[in-house]
Amino acid sequence: MKILMRMLAPFMFWLAYGLFRAGPGKGSLKKHNFVMRLFRFAADNHNRQALSMYGHLLHFRGEGVQNRIQGAIYLERAAGMGDIKACYQMGRIFENGFEHYYRPDPERALGWYRQAAEQGHPLAVRRLHDVYREGQLGQSVDEAQAQRWYRQLP
């Protein structure tokens, strides 16, 4: 049964994504709840794209601290699977901390930023450039590293 659910997860993600982007029914609470259930099904069955999208929606648009923490947990799972956007968001979450669940951790933030930047995420590349140019996140000023990341800026 688990295998079947994991095989259905990509389809459920694309169905949810299509409905999410579709014009008809925008603003409908019924549609919203249905789409969020589809995203959650796909995310809970290890679909990387669903983990990232559902996590982003919960963390940045969710109501209440618990939903926002849950969103960050989904984002962390997506980042662990290599999702570039989730890696960048986890860098931000660990840089600033979030509530009692995610304490600021400059070393982990730097690791997530680096992972996103190495995959070409432009905001992560810019953040690493700034980190090494200004000596942030526990790093000393390193012109060679700053130049390395500057050359990769779009």
N, C-alpha and C positions, 0 to 999 in steps of 0.2 A: 504493500500500500504506500509506503514511504517513497518508493521508486516512482510510482505513478504520480504522486503529488509533486515530486521534484521535476518530473517530465512536464507536468502541466504548468509549473511556475512561470516559465518564460511566456507562454501564451497568456496567462492571467496578467502578467506585467504589461504586455503590449495591449491587451484589452483595456486595462485600467488606464494606461497612458493615453490611448486613443480617446477614451471617454473623458479623461481629464482635460485634454486639449480641445475637445469638440465644443462647438458653440451652443447647440440646443441643450437646454436644461441648466445653463450656467446660473448659479445662485440657488439652485435647488438643493435643499438639505438632504432629500432622499438620494439624489444622484451623488452628492458628496460622500455620504455615508457608504453607499455601495462601492464607489471607487476606492475609498480608503480601505474597505474590507478586502477588495481585490489586491491592492498594493500589499496589505498585511499578509494575505495568503502567500503571495509570491515571495515576499521578504522572509517569512517564517520557513519557507522551503528553499532557502539559500540562493535566491536569484540576486546576483550582485547589483544589477540595475535597480531592482525593487528595493533592496536594502538602502541604497543611496537615495533614491527618490522619496521613499516613505520616511526615512530618517530625516531628510532635509525638511519635508513638510511638517513633521512632528516637531522638530527642534526649532525651526524658525517661524512657523506659523501656528503651532499647536497652542492650545489654551491650557494654562496651568503648568506648574513646575514639573510634575510627574510626566506629563506628555513630552515636555522638552528634554527631560533626562532620558526618557525612553528613545526619543529621536536621536540623541547623541549616541546611545548604545547601538542603535541600528547603523548609524554612520560609522562607528568604530568597526563594526563587523564588515561593512562594505570596504572600508579603508584596508582592513586586514586582507581582503580579497584583491587589493590593488586598484580600487576605484580612485581615479585621479582627483575628482572633485571632493570625494569623501576624505581623502588624505589631506587635502588643503584645509578642509573644515575642521578636521581633528587637530591640525596644527593650531588653528585659531582657538579651538576649545581648550587645548592644553596650555596655550600661551596665556589666556585670560582666566582660565578656570570657569567652572559653571556650578553654581550652588554648592552643595556639600559633596556631590558625587564626583566631580572632576576638580581636583585641586590644581592650581597652576603648576606646571612642570616644564620648565624651559628646555630640558634635555629631550623629553618626548615631543614637545612642540617642534623643535628643530628637526628631529627625525622624521616627523610627518611632513613638514615643509620640504625637506630634502627629497623624500620619496615622491611627492607630487611634482616638484621641480624637475627631477630627473626624467619624469614622464612628459614634461613640457607644459605644466600648468603655469600660465603667465603670472598670476598673482603670487604663486609660491616662489617663482624665480625672482620676482621683484622683492619679495620679503627676505629671501636669503641674501640678495644684494645689499639690502639695507642693514640686515643683521651684521654682516661682515664689515660693511663700510663704517657703521656707527658703534660696533661692539655691543650688540644686544644679545639677549637670551643666554647670558653667561659666557659669551664668546668675546675674545679680545678682537680689536680692530685687526683685520687681515686684508690688506690691499689686493693680494694675489687672488684670494677667494672672492672678494668683492668684484674684481675685474672678470673673473671666470663667470660669475652669474650675470654680470652686466652684459657680457657678450651674447648671452642667451636670451636677453630681453627681446620681445617682438618689436 
